[in-house]
Amino acid sequence: MKSKNLATEKDIAGRRARKAAFGSFVGAVVDWYDFLLYGITAALVFNSQFFPSVSPTIGTLAAFATFGVGFLFRPLGGIVFGHFGDRLGRKRMLVITVMLMGVSTALIGLLPTYASIGWYAPLALVLLRALQGFAVGGEWGGAALMAVESAPEGKKAFYSSGVQVGYGVGLVLATGIVSILTHTLGNDAFMAWGWRVPFLISIVLVLVAAWIRSTMEESQEFVEKVGMHGEHKVKIPVLAALRNHPESFLLIIALRMAEMFTMYIVTAFALAYSTKNLGMSRDLFLNISLLVGAVSCVTIPAFAMLADRIGMKRVYVTGAMIGLLSAVPFFLAMEARSVAWIVIFSVLLANIAHDMVVSVQQPLFTEFFGAQYRYSGAGVGYQFASVICGGFTPFIATALLGVDGSWHAVAAYLAGGCLLSVIVSSRMKMGKSAGQLGKIPSYPQPATSKSVI
């Protein structure tokens, strides 16, 4: 009888884990579709539709600057949603984030351009991009926690990898829809009105994701350690995380450099650089984005399974090292206009280096913090890293290019970020999965009372 009850409990836990993983994945797809769609459109449309009174280079810089604004608001979203996620639960916040992202994205699709309302158009664009950033700022922490906290021991990297696979699927959807529209409508129609269609499609995706997330169960670990109604909650979770785990925030920033630099150089900066500076077809990097997004749906869970078996450190260090070694060859391939080599090094950067690194981030980063303030700690640390390492990467890369017109500084920027990730990850003690991470670093856990800051 006892063994039967244990089997039943195991089945229930298994279903909960799978449902949490699927719900986190679906919501991540929608949020990343919305967020990445802006980056793709910024490189193709927004410089002329919303910043037409300036030079093409300045217009591109302005479009990428508004792209970066979304990243500036991600930490604020991490703080706000993390606070309530640590006090009220993960599930509620995840429904809100996906709804908020969908509304802001649909409104971008309805915005009048500069020709209609002047400078009110880019101002409204910046405000809606900020709202997107605020929403996605609360997404990663909650989605990662739902998956990690519900996953069985020894499989936490694999079960939580769907959060990052959602990025790849979102990238495929966003790039694929833009690519289809540019081919079927033609350039003039796409620039005039066709670019709005992908933003409006978000409404349907959001409704589906919100329904799926509303059926998920709350994280069992949150219920056990904090309480369904936050009986053991801390007053200000983000301050508790900062007080007890200050170095963890710096570690997350350093560890995310390889991830952010590799992906945004390939999918955002290279799209603008190859078309405007090298005279190459924009279809090339749109198709490359489709390729790396599709391949990541296989590589990320595969690398996560490998990390659960051989350890996260080996996977992480190897990925960052591949990013370091591929930086210069990637730009040499573009300068040579060799499509085959461009594709090879794009895959090495975005599908090997990037995907190896992100495949273990969920269990790694969330285990830096205690359960009572994990949403705030991991979410805010992750989003601050997004601002520092990712949001302005296309902008910084474009600015570096403008210094002397050479790609050398951009390649050094990419290689330097990967090198720092290599150094930091190689010095850390990481186990095979969450719960076996060793000291990364080790801090005393706070008391589980309401008096904790």
Number of C-alpha atoms within 10 A of each C-alpha: 6 7 8 9 10 11 12 12 12 13 12 11 16 15 14 21 26 18 20 30 26 21 28 32 27 25 30 29 28 30 32 24 28 31 26 21 23 26 23 23 22 25 25 20 18 26 24 20 20 25 24 16 12 12 12 14 15 16 21 24 22 20 28 26 19 26 29 24 21 28 29 23 22 30 27 19 27 32 25 19 32 32 27 18 27 27 25 21 25 25 23 17 24 29 20 17 24 28 20 17 28 28 19 23 27 20 16 19 19 13 17 17 21 19 12 11 12 14 13 15 18 23 14 16 23 20 16 23 26 23 22 29 30 27 31 30 31 31 33 27 31 31 30 31 31 32 31 29 24 27 27 18 14 17 20 27 33 27 28 33 30 30 33 28 27 24 23 29 26 26 29 28 23 29 27 19 16 22 16 11 18 18 11 11 13 12 12 10 13 18 18 12 12 19 21 20 16 24 24 19 16 22 19 11 20 24 14 13 24 21 13 18 24 14 12 21 16 18 23 18 16 27 16 11 16 23 17 17 12 19 15 21 25 24 18 19 26 26 19 22 26 17 13 18 20 16 15 22 21 13 20 23 21 23 28 25 27 34 27 25 28 30 22 22 23 22 25 23 23 23 25 22 21 18 17 15 12 13 10 17 12 18 14 16 25 20 16 22 28 22 21 27 28 19 20 28 21 14 20 28 24 16 26 29 24 20 26 21 15 13 19 30 22 17 23 28 24 18 29 33 19 21 31 25 16 22 26 18 16 23 20 17 18 20 14 11 15 11 13 10 17 23 21 15 23 30 24 22 29 29 26 24 29 29 34 30 30 27 32 32 24 27 28 27 25 25 24 26 24 21 22 31 27 27 36 34 34 30 32 29 27 25 33 24 25 26 21 17 22 25 28 23 28 30 22 18 23 23 17 18 18 13 10 10 12 11 21 16 17 23 22 14 18 25 25 18 23 32 22 20 28 24 15 14 23 16 11 15 14 20 21 25 26 27 13 15 20 14 12 18 16 13 15 8 12 15 11 15 14 12 11 16 15
